[in-house]
Amino acid sequence: MAHKLAGTPVQEQDIIDVQTLVDAYFDNAPDVTDPTQLVSFGTSGHRGTSLNGTFTDLHVAAITQAICDGRGQFGATGPIFVGQDTHALSQPALVTVLEVLAGNGVTAMVDADMDFVPTPSVSRAIIRYNESHDKKADGIVITPSHNPPDNGGIKYNATNGGPADTLITKWIETRANEYVRAYCELEGFKRISIDNIEPDQQVPYDYKGLYVEELSSIINMEAIQSAKPKVLVNALGGSGLGYWRAIKERYNLNMDIINDEYDPTFSFMTYDHDGKVRMDCSSEYAMADVTKQIGNYDLAVGNDPDYDRYGIVTAEGLASPNAFLTVAADYLFTTRGWTDKGVGKTVVCTTMIDKWAAVKDIPVYEVPVGFKYFSSLLFDGEIGIGGEESAGASFLKKDGTVWTTDKDGMVMALLAMEMYAVMGATVDRLYNNIVEGCGDPRFGRIDAACTKAAKAKLKQLNASSITATEVDGDAITNIRTTSLYKDMPIDGVRVETETGWFVARPSGTEDLYKIYGESYKGDKGLVALLTAGEAIVTAALSDEV
């Protein structure tokens, strides 16, 4: 059930104090005896807040120093591309990153206008640069993604442009924590004050101009220009707000842009489903500003602060990321003429992708949760599009070569415009055409509280840990703890029946686990499936813990 404030404007008492947040970033230091205050990489990076000592100057400096130490063995000997979003903590963190890079003699590619740089623009820049240079570049993106205004985050992108794989992030995490502990024992690392950095160590780079100019290589901009759909863009105060202005001007598109001013408090937001301020463009509550105006537009789109996620709104409301991924794949494989590509999905994505692909005879690459698993598949051109249920996706250029290897919310939003321009239909209608005859699934997720010990056990479950034989009256047909592609651990368990499935995975930051589920038995069937799934997992963990 949604919080009573969900979808309503943020109240004054919940607006962050930026100065307090920034002061804490420099003044607070992590308690090295508390594991929750050490560096911890999730699917691709470290996230926290300065208010409780989980994201501070020391964290960012240690992570950057670790990256400098290891990037050579990761294959990066050239410059490093640096981007940051509009969270309040991203600005002081940028200074920290640049100071440590300079101290290590690493050239930083910074925005020519000292503007914000979205995640996909950093990925695109790395790929673009490495196509013509022998000394390969990598990247750092300072962002906590769609998370609350008081959060900060930092992640590392490898030489293929995408989120670094688990081996690299684990190495960085371990090394960074060595620095955190050593610093607290009065041992430091290499660093030069921002005022003393030599000009040649920070090279201006036209991130926005190059990205915007190249969009015609991946999107049919001519079709959008010709059809002139009226589009509302919710910039959500994010790092790509200037990009949308440039796209509108460069391609003369019929769009209105809202929330396109820098406001690190994100005071313009509406509360999310749980009453928290979260800039999640895939949430109907966070996108309430757009939804209430959709009657004046053919289509509306939005992006989160680092622009790696998308939200698509039609007259029917906010489109499900699962539905949009299915429709996008169908459209791309129809219009791009790809004959030797597959489609990528995570283990918690809809099975409508599998049903559609089976009809089209297109291979499906099912991977664990995390976009890093798509990076090499996109880079090598093995998949035409890869996407997650959480509204993150990217796809290849029109000629079948790599665009980005990280999530790109802008091209997904532009693809929605292209599909409307070419097909004359919104996501909802196109999706209904696909599901006709296949059944119309319902997808959802619930969170269940558990101990740290239970979370650790959940990661180690095997098929024999599940003793149940049915879910909501349907016989269990398969239980697995690895992905179909390359048999990689999914850090949880997937249980399947003829009419649905559920996956249970531990949260990376909270004492709970998440249960994702999809049912072909309607809304009531989904509720029953998720409820039964929680009971099954709880029983398994009780036996294990």
ZIZIZI-V160285 format. One record per helix or strand of 2 or more residues. SS is the DSSP state (2 for helix, 1 for strand). FROM is the first residue (numbers start at 1). LEN is the number of residues. If there is no record, write none. Layout:
# ZIZIZI-V160285
SS;FROM;LEN  SS;FROM;LEN
This chain:
# ZIZIZI-V160285
2;12;3  2;18;10  2;35;3  1;45;4  2;50;3  2;57;14  1;80;5  2;88;16  1;108;4  2;119;12  1;138;5  1;152;6  2;166;18  2;194;3  2;199;3  1;202;4  2;207;11  2;221;7  1;231;4  2;241;11  1;255;4  2;288;4  2;294;3  1;299;5  1;310;5  1;317;2  2;321;15  1;342;5  2;352;9  1;364;4  2;372;8  1;383;5  1;393;3  2;409;15  2;427;9  1;442;8  2;452;9  2;463;3  1;470;2  1;474;9  1;489;9  1;500;7  1;512;8  2;522;23
